[in-house]
Amino acid sequence: MDKKRYSYSAYGLNIMSDIELPDLVNSVTGCDVDISFKQFSKADMDASLLGAVRFDRPGCVVRVAERITGYSWQGIADVLIRNGNEVIISTAPGVDDNDMAPFITGAILGNLLDQRGFLVLHGSAIATSGNGIAFLGEKGAGKSTFAAHMQKHGFPLITDDLIPVSFADGGITTLPGFPRIRLWSDSLDSVGADPATSPKINKFVDKRSFHCGENFAIEPVTVDAIYVLTLDDDVSIELLKPSEAFIELTRNTYLNRYLHASGKHSDNFRGCEMIVRSVPIFRLRRPHDFDRLPEVASAVMDHIAQPKRHSSVRHARSSPGLLD
């Protein structure tokens, strides 16, 4: 009997999967990406990745060449990602295939989008007046928490974690991912959600899946502004110089450490230059303090409402705290 398969859509792609991916939106048409679970040996993986550049990461070995990437998550799974349309996953003994779902909707989809020619930024994005506003920042900067807070204020979520950028027709656009945000329990509390009713993303990580309901963008949107989150005691927004903006874009490219190995380094630099020329990029300074999230949101909403966002604003108030 044929194995049951599941069909989803995300980032404009129709995805066929051997396992359920509950974060994604159900789909009934086409197959741009095939995700299958098949056991293969280390020798098979080595042969597929012959000539790839090896990167040793905590708990994971990543091997990258043009059009193919291999992940070996220690004690969890070996994964091959090929040609922007194929994923093969070989789970370790005792690992439930379904626990691979957040790996698929994170690093694996990020690689697929990169292989398909997108410039993938690491951040979150919301929609406002038909356009997209992106938030970038280093790991733990509070991008997802702030996107969830803005979403609760009525701004539809576009995407969390992965921001695929394309340059069709001379514009800078991004595609909606799926209507969920991954948050720690204290972040869920800060947006008025109950961690007890939000499912864990898998058994390996204590993050939970926050569902955005119907407040989710369903069409591609033009990127209208980018905010880079930075820790500070006060709340302020300042326009970055082009050179500063370029550095922040390259720093916050999702797969930046692998670009040379994948042959995408030059393309990524050109893409970042195009974004800098077309989209205003700001530094959003704010404290890591849940109690001040409304103040930060108010500053951003005021800034978004300005007809021309080429000014800087500052909220003069100071108090230490911890966001996440």
C-alpha positions in Angstrom: 0.0 0.0 0.0 1.3 3.5 -0.9 2.4 5.6 2.0 0.2 8.6 2.7 1.7 11.9 1.7 0.9 15.5 2.7 0.7 18.6 0.5 1.4 22.1 1.8 2.3 25.6 0.5 4.9 28.0 1.9 6.9 30.8 0.3 5.1 30.3 -3.0 6.1 26.7 -3.2 3.9 23.6 -3.2 5.5 21.0 -0.9 4.9 17.3 -0.8 6.0 15.6 2.4 6.2 12.1 3.9 5.3 13.6 7.3 2.7 16.1 8.5 4.0 19.7 8.8 1.3 21.3 11.0 2.8 24.8 10.8 2.3 25.0 7.0 -0.8 25.8 5.1 -2.5 22.9 3.4 -2.4 22.7 -0.4 -3.9 20.5 -3.1 -1.9 21.4 -6.2 1.5 20.7 -7.7 4.8 19.7 -6.3 7.7 22.1 -6.4 9.6 20.4 -3.5 9.6 16.8 -2.5 10.5 15.8 1.1 11.0 12.1 1.7 12.3 9.9 4.5 14.6 7.1 3.3 17.4 5.4 5.2 20.8 5.8 3.6 24.3 5.1 4.7 27.1 7.4 5.6 28.9 6.2 2.5 26.0 7.1 0.4 26.0 10.6 1.9 29.7 11.0 1.5 29.4 10.0 -2.2 26.6 12.5 -2.8 28.7 15.3 -1.2 32.0 14.6 -2.8 34.0 17.8 -3.0 31.7 19.7 -0.7 33.1 22.1 1.9 32.7 21.0 5.5 31.6 23.3 8.3 31.6 22.0 11.9 28.7 23.6 13.9 27.7 22.8 17.5 25.8 19.4 17.3 25.9 19.5 13.5 28.2 19.0 10.5 27.2 20.9 7.4 28.7 20.2 4.0 28.0 22.6 1.1 28.6 22.6 -2.6 26.7 24.2 -5.5 23.2 22.9 -5.7 23.6 20.5 -2.8 23.8 20.7 1.0 24.2 18.0 3.6 23.3 18.3 7.3 24.3 15.7 9.9 22.5 16.6 13.1 24.3 14.4 15.8 22.0 11.7 17.0 19.1 13.0 15.1 19.3 12.7 11.3 21.3 13.0 8.1 19.8 15.2 5.4 20.5 15.9 1.7 19.0 19.0 0.1 19.4 19.1 -3.7 18.6 21.5 -6.6 16.1 23.5 -4.7 13.4 20.8 -5.1 14.5 17.6 -3.2 15.0 16.7 0.4 15.9 13.2 1.6 16.0 12.6 5.4 17.5 9.6 7.1 16.6 9.7 10.8 18.8 8.1 13.5 17.6 5.1 15.4 14.9 6.0 18.0 14.1 9.4 16.4 10.5 9.9 15.4 10.3 11.2 11.8 7.7 13.8 13.0 10.3 15.5 15.2 12.1 16.7 12.0 9.2 19.1 11.2 11.0 22.2 12.7 14.2 21.3 11.0 12.3 21.2 7.7 10.5 24.5 8.2 13.8 26.2 9.4 17.2 25.3 8.0 16.0 22.9 5.3 13.5 25.4 3.8 16.2 28.1 4.1 18.6 26.1 2.0 15.9 25.2 -0.6 15.0 28.9 -1.0 18.7 29.8 -1.4 19.1 27.0 -4.0 16.1 28.4 -5.9 17.8 31.8 -6.2 16.3 33.8 -3.3 18.4 36.0 -1.1 17.3 34.7 2.3 17.6 37.1 5.2 17.4 36.0 8.9 14.5 37.8 10.5 10.7 38.4 10.7 8.4 40.5 8.6 4.9 42.0 9.0 2.6 43.6 6.5 1.3 47.2 6.7 -0.8 49.0 4.1 0.0 46.2 1.6 3.8 46.5 2.0 6.3 44.6 4.1 8.3 45.7 7.1 11.2 43.4 8.1 13.0 43.1 11.4 16.6 41.8 11.4 19.0 41.0 14.2 21.4 38.5 15.7 20.1 35.3 17.3 18.2 36.2 20.5 17.6 39.8 19.5 13.9 39.4 19.9 12.8 39.5 16.2 10.1 36.9 16.6 8.9 38.3 19.9 8.5 41.7 18.4 6.8 40.4 15.2 4.3 38.5 17.4 3.7 41.7 19.4 3.1 43.7 16.2 0.9 40.9 14.8 -1.2 41.2 18.0 -1.6 44.9 17.2 -3.2 44.0 13.9 -0.3 43.8 11.5 -0.4 40.5 9.5 2.5 38.2 9.8 4.4 37.6 6.5 7.1 35.3 7.7 9.2 34.4 10.7 12.9 33.3 10.7 13.2 33.2 6.9 12.7 36.3 4.7 13.2 35.2 1.1 13.8 38.3 -1.1 13.4 38.4 -4.9 14.1 41.2 -7.3 11.5 40.6 -10.0 10.4 43.7 -12.1 12.9 45.9 -10.4 11.1 45.7 -7.0 12.2 44.2 -3.7 9.6 41.6 -2.7 9.2 38.8 -0.2 6.8 35.9 0.1 4.6 34.8 2.9 5.8 31.7 4.8 3.3 30.2 7.3 1.0 31.6 10.1 3.1 30.5 13.0 5.9 32.0 15.1 8.3 30.0 17.3 8.6 31.6 20.8 9.9 30.8 24.2 7.3 30.6 27.0 8.2 34.0 28.4 7.8 35.6 25.0 4.3 33.9 24.7 3.4 35.4 28.0 4.5 38.8 26.8 2.0 38.8 23.9 -0.9 37.5 26.0 -0.7 33.8 24.8 -0.8 30.8 27.1 2.3 28.6 26.7 0.3 25.6 28.0 -2.0 25.8 24.9 0.8 26.4 22.4 2.4 23.1 21.2 6.2 22.5 21.6 7.9 22.5 18.2 9.6 19.1 19.0 11.1 17.2 21.9 14.6 18.6 21.3 13.7 22.3 22.0 11.4 24.0 24.5 10.2 26.6 22.0 6.5 26.7 21.2 4.4 27.4 18.2 2.3 30.5 18.3 -0.5 30.5 15.8 -1.4 33.8 14.2 -4.9 32.8 13.1 -6.2 34.6 10.1 -3.9 37.6 10.6 -1.5 36.4 8.0 -0.4 37.7 4.6 -1.3 35.5 1.7 0.3 37.4 -1.2 3.8 38.5 -2.1 4.6 42.0 -0.7 7.0 44.8 -1.5 9.6 45.3 1.2 9.0 49.0 2.3 11.5 49.3 5.2 13.9 47.2 7.2 14.7 47.6 10.9 17.8 46.2 12.5 17.2 45.4 16.2 19.9 46.5 18.7 20.1 46.5 22.5 20.0 49.9 24.2 18.5 51.5 27.3 16.4 53.9 25.3 14.0 53.5 22.3 15.3 55.2 19.1 15.2 54.8 15.3 17.9 56.1 13.1 18.5 55.8 9.3 21.7 53.8 8.5 24.3 55.0 6.1 24.5 52.8 3.0 27.8 51.2 4.1 26.3 50.4 7.5 23.1 49.0 5.9 25.1 46.8 3.6 27.1 45.3 6.5 23.9 44.6 8.4 22.3 42.9 5.4 25.3 40.6 4.8 25.6 39.9 8.5 21.9 38.9 8.7 21.9 36.8 5.5 20.5 33.4 6.7 23.3 31.2 5.1 26.1 33.8 5.1 28.8 31.5 6.4 28.1 29.0 3.5 27.9 31.5 0.5 31.4 30.9 -0.8 31.0 27.1 -0.8 27.6 27.3 -2.5 28.8 29.7 -5.2 26.4 32.4 -4.0 28.7 34.9 -2.5 28.7 37.3 -5.5 25.0 37.0 -6.0 24.4 37.7 -2.4 26.5 40.9 -2.4 24.8 42.2 -5.5 21.4 41.4 -3.9 22.3 43.3 -0.8 23.5 46.3 -2.8 20.1 46.3 -4.6 18.3 46.3 -1.4 20.4 49.1 0.0 19.6 51.2 -3.1 15.9 50.5 -2.9 14.8 50.2 0.7 15.5 52.4 3.7 17.2 50.5 6.5 17.1 51.7 10.1 18.6 50.8 13.4 15.9 50.2 16.0 17.4 50.5 19.4 15.4 49.2 22.3 15.7 47.6 25.7 15.3 43.8 26.3 12.3 44.4 28.5 8.9 42.9 28.0 7.2 45.7 29.8 8.5 48.2 27.3 7.3 46.3 24.2 4.2 48.6 23.8 6.6 51.6 23.8 8.8 50.1 21.1 5.7 49.1 19.1 4.4 52.6 19.4 7.6 54.1 18.1 7.7 51.8 15.1 4.0 52.4 14.3 4.6 56.1 14.4 7.6 55.7 12.2 5.8 53.5 9.7 3.0 56.1 9.5 5.4 58.9 8.3 5.0 59.7 4.6 8.8 59.6 4.1 10.7 57.5 6.6 14.1 59.3 6.4 14.1 60.8 9.8 15.2 59.5 13.2 13.1 59.4 16.4 14.0 58.9 20.0 11.9 58.1 23.1 13.8 59.4 26.0 13.3 56.9 28.8 15.6 54.4 30.4 15.1 51.3 32.4 17.1 48.0 32.4 15.3 44.7 31.7 15.3 41.5 29.8 13.3 40.7 26.7 14.4 37.1 25.9 
